[in-house]
């Protein structure tokens, strides 16, 4: 089976959905943020603080473009869509699924952006970030799953149905 790659805004549930989906399908799970942290030996927030947004995104692009996996659910970081090489690679090795969440829902779920390791340019608001990223998620996705108002199990069920993976 090919890979299932989850993209979307921070807080949309990529990692949580990814773990549950992988378990339900008997697939392995990869969190690319954890790969970055392991490679750099630091938390995301520390990397961003030391390297800046552009430095972090270069690392993120390199790590995601270097993922060699088969039969995995891969949860990516929210800024993966800024890496052309990474997104071309991820689209080539699996089905890219955009977990779409409204701005209101994202705002409600997110706490401190810096503590979460979210790359934000100086003066950029969460609304600015949302408006910038959502068209990119949509352009790279093979499939979009609207997640507003859905519980975890409902998102997983919708994903399985949409991808034709119902047991």
WORARA-V576456 format. One line per field, one symbol per residue. phi: phi as a letter, one per 40 degrees, with the letter a starting at -180 (. if undefined). burial: # if it has 24 or more other C-alpha atoms within 12 Angstrom, else .. A space follows every 50 residues. Layout:
phi=???
burial=???
This chain:
phi=.ccbbbbicdgchdcccdcccdcccgbcbbbcccccccccgacddccccc bgdccccccdcccccbcbaagbcbcbcccdccccccccccccbiccbccc bcddccdcccbcccccgccbcdgccdcdcdcccdccdcccccbbbcbdgc cdcccccccccccgbcc
burial=..####################..#..#########.......##.##.. ..#..##########.#.#..############.#######.######## ###.##......#...####.....#..##..##.###.########... ....######..#....
